[in-house]
Amino acid sequence: MLPVNLSIEKNLISCNEFVKANPNSLVYTDKNFINLVSQHLNAEYRWLIAKRGSEIVGALPFIKKLGPIGYVYNSLAYYGSYGGVIQNIEDDEAKEKLIERYYDIARETGACCATIITNPLEKDYTFYESIINYDYKDYRIGQITQLPITPEKEELFRSFQDPRPRNIRKAIKDGVQIEKSQSKWAIDFLFETHKREMDAKGGLAKKRQFFDLIPNHLNQNQWMIYIAKKDGRPIAALLLLYFNKTIEYFTPAIIYEFRNTQASTLIVFKAMLDAIPNGFKYWNWGGTWTSQDGVYNYKKKWNANDFPYYYYIKCFNKDVLYNPPEYYQKEYYGFYTIPYTKLVN
């Protein structure tokens, strides 16, 4: 067998063909999305590539951001992103070398910390666990609904647990209408409703620039905004991202006084029905904290199964422990540093 050779590359086109060949790869490792996130976060992206001869046997994409206490490395950065090693044929030697080299590069370039976030569809976190001498570990419950092969409305409907079927019926009975759009007004409505909702909850809303960059970077078949209307007025929206066999439930939003219409539920049902004929197999609800019982149960009733994933963090500069969360949300916006529970202050 030929030896494993590693290189750092920025040629996303050649890497993307390799990524697409893996049915478990998600939009976060797509060249268009990486470009979008890198521009939005004012960060640099690279690909760590493993080859045997001229053949790619593994790839580890990462994004790095320079800030006041050094670089932060993420594989990968931004809300809900996964990273780690992508392989089309299992090669443990190449995988181990990629992981070890990633952390070495971070340390050599003066990073304060570096994180790998595993892909829940790969179910390979035990491999990372066995070889990474990490300083901190974080955990999320990924929840994914496996879609039926045929777009039979009743079959999909019956797969959900109560009260989802009742919610869908109520929205239909109340005259909620669903449409799709990639127009500026749809982006405007999604962002404004999302920000208003997150501000009311005390959460951290995505910035306007992210939404504005979507049409500039993603292909038309990689994203869609679903809009719910009642009596002609838009009342709810959902941004979906598409790649390979998976749909990402990325940004939902609803006007508060219309929550009882169950418009968001009808959006999801309609979007699932639309996706099945196009060959999509997975609806990824994203990660849930163990403390978020309500969120977990909401997703579970859509026939979602658990796909745990992990964050493996190495800390190279202990100064990272002595700043409040707000510091990292400002200076390293969109990046994972360390679990906030480990911060000294």
C-alpha atoms as one frame of an Amber mdcrd trajectory, in Angstrom:
protein
   0.000   0.000   0.000   1.270   3.480  -0.870   2.157   5.809   2.021  -0.201
   8.575   3.166   0.851  12.088   2.157  -0.790  15.182   3.610  -1.170  18.616
   2.054  -3.047  21.836   2.745  -5.115  23.027  -0.197  -7.580  25.741  -1.100
  -8.857  24.170  -4.329 -12.469  23.703  -3.355 -13.558  22.458  -6.781 -11.486
  19.270  -6.713 -12.280  18.725  -3.039 -15.992  19.161  -3.693 -16.136  16.231
  -6.119 -14.665  14.039  -3.392 -17.156  15.386  -0.844 -20.182  14.786  -3.085
 -19.228  11.139  -3.522 -19.861  10.533   0.184 -23.632  10.076   0.793 -23.198
  11.218   4.407 -21.602  14.553   3.536 -23.673  17.595   4.450 -23.998  21.127
   3.112 -21.498  22.446   5.672 -18.650  20.795   3.720 -19.844  22.071   0.335
 -17.543  24.631  -1.319 -20.372  27.139  -1.779 -21.389  27.072   1.859 -17.775
  27.226   3.067 -17.207  30.277   0.861 -20.363  31.907   2.230 -19.436  31.291
   5.875 -15.821  32.369   5.385 -16.886  35.671   3.848 -19.544  36.264   6.493
 -17.149  35.549   9.376 -14.184  37.291   7.730 -12.263  34.062   8.167  -9.933
  31.795   6.169 -10.744  28.289   4.968  -8.414  25.444   4.076  -8.625  21.753
   3.224  -6.280  19.240   4.809  -5.998  16.459   2.210  -4.667  12.906   2.550
  -3.528  11.072  -0.573  -2.093   7.696  -1.410  -0.297   8.375  -4.642  -2.624
  10.616  -6.666  -5.809   9.329  -4.999  -7.568  11.337  -2.281  -8.254   9.026
   0.673  -9.455  11.639   3.157 -10.248  15.318   3.556 -10.651  17.530   6.607
 -11.985  21.040   5.903 -11.435  23.772   8.477 -11.997  27.495   8.980  -9.757
  29.699  11.101 -10.287  33.143  12.543  -7.609  35.476  13.907  -8.577  37.421
  17.021  -7.052  39.144  20.062  -5.778  35.917  21.676  -4.733  34.143  18.501
  -6.424  31.951  15.944  -9.479  29.824  16.627  -9.732  26.738  14.413 -13.050
  24.994  13.729 -13.939  22.020  11.615 -16.348  23.547  10.939 -17.581  27.003
  11.982 -20.987  28.707  12.215 -24.384  27.688  13.583 -24.955  23.945  13.583
 -21.974  23.118  11.380 -20.323  19.708  11.484 -16.840  18.886  10.261 -14.296
  16.148  10.735 -12.768  13.741   8.254 -14.579  12.889   5.022 -13.792   9.516
   3.454 -15.420   7.465   0.736 -13.484   4.304   1.578 -12.520   3.570   5.176
  -8.836   4.246   5.809  -8.066   4.510   9.514  -4.410   5.389   9.036  -5.219
   8.346   6.806  -8.020   9.444   9.126  -5.787   9.415  12.181  -3.036  11.345
  10.398  -5.515  14.017   9.258  -6.892  14.518  12.757  -3.459  14.686  14.379
  -2.116  17.066  11.729  -5.112  19.381  12.075  -4.411  19.988  15.759  -0.661
  20.287  15.082  -1.268  22.995  12.461  -3.463  24.906  14.899  -0.833  24.767
  17.630   2.027  25.687  15.253   0.198  28.776  13.984  -0.487  30.141  17.448
  -4.104  29.100  17.855  -5.632  29.535  21.275  -7.929  26.554  20.670  -9.054
  24.127  17.976 -12.225  22.054  17.682 -13.451  19.167  15.557 -17.220  18.630
  15.410 -18.160  15.127  14.268 -20.710  14.374  11.552 -23.724  12.637  13.169
 -24.472  10.608  10.036 -21.017   9.014  10.118 -21.544   7.610  13.638 -17.751
   7.525  14.068 -17.266   9.513  17.265 -15.701   6.528  19.020 -12.779   6.763
  16.583 -12.170  10.407  17.524 -12.534   9.500  21.164  -9.831   6.849  20.884
  -7.116   9.036  19.327  -7.658  12.655  20.416  -6.022  13.753  23.634  -8.583
  16.519  24.055  -8.829  19.114  26.808 -12.605  19.495  26.648 -15.499  17.637
  25.100 -18.984  18.904  24.328 -22.063  17.004  23.199 -25.287  17.537  21.282
 -28.181  15.269  20.416 -28.567  15.351  16.653 -32.122  14.524  15.564 -32.863
  13.284  12.057 -36.096  12.148  10.407 -35.662   9.498   7.740 -38.043  10.302
   4.907 -40.043   7.582   3.096 -39.034   6.585  -0.419 -42.318   7.529  -2.071
 -44.121  10.880  -1.641 -47.339   9.403  -0.278 -48.962  12.110   1.808 -50.804
   9.679   4.084 -47.728   7.507   4.671 -45.694  10.516   5.763 -48.609  11.853
   7.803 -49.008   8.571   9.707 -45.306   8.418  10.584 -45.622  11.394  12.947
 -46.638  11.216  16.585 -49.448  13.221  18.132 -49.971  16.121  18.166 -48.202
  16.663  14.826 -51.063  15.245  12.659 -53.586  17.351  14.590 -51.348  20.430
  14.193 -51.179  19.926  10.421 -54.961  19.457  10.141 -55.563  22.600  12.222
 -53.334  24.743  10.015 -55.067  23.476   6.875 -58.517  24.017   8.427 -57.561
  27.559   9.449 -56.704  28.403   5.854 -52.930  28.641   6.163 -51.327  28.660
   2.707 -47.732  27.662   1.945 -45.518  29.014  -0.813 -41.822  28.935  -1.717
 -39.609  31.875  -2.555 -36.015  32.963  -3.099 -36.937  36.620  -3.477 -35.585
  39.554  -1.507 -38.908  40.086   0.260 -38.794  36.479   1.520 -35.255  36.999
   2.842 -36.341  40.276   4.448 -39.343  38.693   6.124 -37.358  35.675   7.335
 -34.588  37.782   8.848 -36.847  40.355  10.481 -39.118  37.704  11.997 -36.152
  35.573  13.104 -34.433  38.537  14.762 -37.587  39.679  16.522 -38.190  36.158
  17.801 -34.607  35.629  19.015 -34.460  39.040  20.675 -37.650  38.239  22.586
 -36.124  34.960  23.801 -32.804  36.572  24.721 -31.073  34.444  22.075 -28.379
  35.289  19.552 -29.896  35.946  16.126 -28.008  35.292  12.907 -26.802  38.513
  11.324 -28.459  40.086   8.314 -25.365  39.731   6.141 -25.545  35.933   6.290
 -28.983  35.903   4.678 -27.972  38.493   2.073 -24.997  36.339   1.020 -27.070
  33.220   0.366 -28.148  34.075  -3.223 -24.569  35.127  -4.044 -22.985  31.837
  -2.970 -25.489  28.985  -3.002 -26.951  27.459  -6.152 -30.708  27.792  -6.556
 -31.177  24.093  -5.766 -29.250  24.418  -2.505 -31.665  26.611  -0.581 -35.286
  27.634  -0.291 -37.453  29.773   1.969 -40.919  28.417   2.717 -43.478  31.055
   3.665 -46.792  30.508   5.457 -49.573  33.021   4.846 -52.954  33.587   6.446
 -55.457  35.796   4.689 -52.637  36.857   2.379 -50.342  37.989   5.197 -46.977
  36.235   5.728 -46.887  34.856   9.279 -44.071  32.267   9.337 -40.982  31.265
   7.365 -38.356  28.540   7.231 -34.935  28.542   5.549 -33.909  25.103   4.288
 -30.520  24.056   2.909 -30.132  21.092   0.532 -27.098  18.943  -0.209 -26.607
  15.326  -1.234 -29.415  13.343   0.419 -30.036  15.675   3.378 -32.209  18.716
   4.068 -31.076  21.067   6.828 -33.778  22.682   8.968 -31.753  25.862   9.308
 -33.723  28.952  10.363 -37.391  28.830  11.395 -39.328  31.980  12.305 -42.922
  32.846  13.161 -44.741  36.003  14.228 -45.563  35.433  17.881 -49.295  36.164
  17.762 -49.731  33.526  15.042 -48.072  30.647  16.858 -51.405  28.933  17.538
 -52.127  28.664  13.811 -49.569  25.820  13.596 -48.273  27.425  10.410 -44.705
  26.249  11.100 -45.911  22.662  11.327 -47.621  22.866   7.952 -44.460  24.387
   6.424 -42.406  21.387   7.551 -44.949  18.885   6.247 -45.150  20.601   2.846
 -41.362  20.895   2.561 -40.909  17.203   3.354 -43.454  16.223   0.704 -41.672
  18.396  -1.853 -38.256  16.920  -1.051 -39.066  13.215  -1.316 -39.527  13.076
  -5.134 -36.134  14.772  -5.488 -34.371  11.892  -3.752 -33.824  13.366  -0.308
 -33.630  10.771   2.462 -32.865  12.731   5.623 -34.383  15.748   7.313 -31.784
  17.059   9.747 -33.298  19.005  12.642 -29.858  19.934  13.959 -28.441  19.649
  17.444 -30.320  19.810  20.718 -28.858  20.476  24.159 -29.588  17.802  26.766
 -31.332  20.504  28.808 -33.765  21.385  25.988 -36.508  18.888  26.746 -39.198
  20.875  24.944 -37.148  21.265  21.766 -36.127  17.601  21.868 -39.711  16.403
  22.208 -40.910  18.718  19.428 -38.449  17.157  16.993 -39.019  13.635  18.309
 -42.691  13.772  17.377 -41.669  14.220  13.747 -40.387  10.636  13.900 -36.846
  11.882  14.466 -34.159   9.501  15.693 -31.154  10.406  17.826 -27.767  10.889
  16.155 -25.342  12.114  18.828 -22.302  14.151  17.837 -19.377  15.566  19.752
 -17.043  18.546  19.947 -13.386  17.688  20.640 -11.514  20.763  21.832  -7.805
  21.303  22.363  -6.778  24.423  24.263  -3.275  25.794  23.522  -3.527  29.083
  25.417  -5.025  29.152  28.900  -5.964  32.810  28.414  -9.009  31.463  26.607
 -10.441  30.518  30.013 -10.553  34.060  31.367 -13.069  35.879  29.184 -16.870
  36.004  29.395 -19.077  34.448  26.693 -19.874  37.904  25.291 -16.198  38.355
  24.464 -16.180  35.301  22.210 -19.538  36.145  20.657 -18.004  39.460  19.580
 -14.356  38.670  18.805 -14.887  35.163  17.401 -18.466  35.409  16.220 -19.672
  32.173  14.625 -16.817  30.091  16.049 -16.766  27.503  18.808 -14.082  28.141
  21.441 -14.581  26.089  24.605 -17.683  25.145  26.636 -18.787  28.264  28.460
 -19.224  26.197  31.618 -15.419  25.871  31.717 -14.773  29.626  31.709 -13.212
  30.799  34.968 -15.242  34.037  35.116
